[in-house]
Amino acid sequence: MSPVAIVWPCPLAVDAYVAAGRDVGFPRPSCPSCAGPLVFWSGYRRYVRAAGRSRKIFVPRLRCAPCGASHALLPAFTLAWRLDTAETVGVVVTQVAGGACGVRPAAERAGVPYTTARGWVRRFRAHGRELGVAFAALAVELGGAAVTPPAGAGRFALTAIGAAFAAAAGLPGWRRLGAWRFASAVTGGRLIAANTVSPWFVVGRRRFMPPIPP
Ligand SMILES: [Zn+2]
């Protein structure tokens, strides 16, 4: 069975996470597949690029005895299968999809290759409507304001992520994470994944399954 990423709302700076190694205070969530108990079971190292510098981080694996699934426990500053942090990606898509500037200046400021940044923005816009609907539903679920979709899928997604985060920030622990770690955590790191965004939105111990348009 292939591992599924669980993204936990890690508040640590990347350097602090690197320095802590295996001694990060990892949470132990229940199995997202069957809600069974998970046990720590090895782990692996992967690269993360933050502020133009790549570092290796330790990612624990959790295994579920009842259903046999194994899950990688990613910190929320990462996105699944992406070298760059959620914040780096978030800043670029905010600037470009929000209309502040084109891809090239945003990529230069973020210290990432132009083609990489262009790929993020394309993916974000391609899934903008789904993301917008999902985050708008989450905002309401969390007691926030209803989102009036602005024109453009990318802007809709940005507005809805902002509304959902504003609502989540009223709950314990979320404000200090920032909008992009929040977005990574609730999408299971799949904010700009090749497949559509995971329907499983997880906030704390609660699980949200927002409607996804056909
Ligand atoms: Zn399980």
Boltz pocket constraint, residues with backbone or C-beta under 6 A from the ligand:
constraints:
  - pocket:
      binder: B
      contacts: [[A, 31], [A, 32], [A, 33], [A, 34], [A, 35], [A, 36], [A, 64], [A, 65], [A, 66], [A, 67], [A, 68], [A, 69]]
      max_distance: 6.0
